[in-house]
């Protein structure tokens, strides 16, 4: 099994907030991430595809094609956007890094033409990242 990774970088803002909680509860749980106007991150997204090497091409997946898939389906939708308001696939979802990674997976899982989506790695800060490998 070969694992191929494509990395993309984008900037986005969000507010961590649960509508089912009081303002005080949200503030206690999410702290400064609950700022009413939101806050931003420079995210690093890594998408890992697993598969066997194609005998004809020598690829698991053509990285040019994977780049295009990521830009069209994720990056154009999230770069310099507010996740709470501007991103359709995040509508109504508290945009924690965990939830964001799952939704990115959901957006990509059926769009991979060869190999299989193995993992989404989403780095929110230099010290904090999430890895999701599907359900």
Order of alpha helices (4+ residues) and beta strands (2+ residues): beta-alpha-beta-alpha-beta-alpha-beta-beta
